[in-house]
Amino acid sequence: MPELLEVTLFTIGIAALATLLIMPPGVWLGWLLARREWPGKALVETLVSLPLVIPPVATGLLLLKLLGRNGPLGDFLASWNIEIVFTWKGVLVATMVMSFPLMVRSARVAIEEVDRGLEEAAAMLGAGPLDRFWSITLPLARRGLLAGCVLSFARALGEFGATVVLAGMIPGRTITLALGIYQQIQLGDDHAALGLLCVSLALAFGSVWLGNRLSSKKARA
């Protein structure tokens, strides 16, 4: 079934790219929240967590107002001939925004579990902040960070609300597994919807299983 394969590969590709793009800023922000005190920290924590608690369609509407042609960022991007709304880039942006809080939370927890005494000992031996991060913090937190990447990937696979508002449901351009299921239900094609559902369940199950395995191994380490 060519359409099923196309939608599946598109969804996996978008989810993987979104995870790769949010990983560096997510780990950096998680480290800041875990290791530093600074003015506005509580506000940043709240803003980062908002996509987890407000309706996804509300997040999509905010992104649409921000990135649409009449929005502050949309107008700037349009001057560079970059279109976000109703394109695959809109799908990518929506999945990144919705997955980012999970990446930050996972990174924060993983870094908080690293013994600060080891970092302080490395500092006493002359290691700078970057050296301590790469040689001490990152290796010890790697399982938690990988678990965060897997969970963020899983969240990106199932994203619907923000995506449908920002990118729409354009066949061959913005249809993901989640959007495809909804579209086929609207068209009354339950057989096609069931096929997409089975693939979505398999991918979600595999991602969550792997994330749980990484988390449990981290807990036993």
CORVENHU-V424237 format. One record per pair of residues at least 12 apart in sequence whose ideal C-beta (glycine too) atoms are under 8 Angstrom apart, sorted by the first residue. I is the first residue (numbers start at 0). J is the second residue. Records with the same first field share a line. If there is no record, write none. Layout:
I->J  J
This chain:
0->194
2->191
3->191  194  195  198
5->171
6->174  175  176  179  195
7->176  198  202
9->87  174  175
10->156  175  176  177  202
11->156  202
13->87  90  91  94  155  175
14->94  152  155  156
15->152
16->91
17->91  94  95  98  151  152  155
18->98  102  148  151  152  155
20->91  95
21->95  98  99  102  151
22->102  148  151
24->99
25->99  102  103  105  106  147  151
26->102  106  144
28->43  47  103  106
29->102  103  104  105  106  107  109  110
30->106  107  110  132  136
32->44  103  107
33->106  107  108  110  111
34->110
47->99  100  103
48->100  104
49->100
50->96  97  99  100  161
51->100  101
54->160
55->97  158  159  160  161
56->160  161  163  164
58->93  96  97  160  161
59->93  160  161  162  163  164  165
60->164
62->89  92  93  96  161  164  165
63->84  164  165
66->83  84  89  92  165
67->84
68->84
83->165
84->165  166
85->165  166  167  169  172  173
86->166  172  173
87->166  172  173
89->162  165  166  167  173
90->162  165  166  173  175
92->165
93->158  161  162  164  165  166
94->154  155  158  161  162
95->155
96->161
97->154  155  158  161
98->151  152  154  155  158
99->151
101->147  150  151  154
102->147  148  151
104->147
105->143  144  146  147  148  150  151
106->140  143  144  147
108->143
109->140  141  142  143  144  146  147  217
110->136  140  143
112->139  140  143  217
113->135  136  139  140
114->139
117->135  139
118->131  135  136
121->134  135
142->213  214  216  217  220
143->213  214  217
145->213
146->210  211  213  214  217
149->206  209  210  213
150->206  207  210
152->206
153->202  203  206  207  210
156->176  177  199  202  203  206
157->176  177  199  203
158->175  177
159->175  177  178  181
162->175  177  178
163->178  181
168->181  182
176->195  198  199  202
177->199
179->191  192  195
180->192  195  196  199
183->195
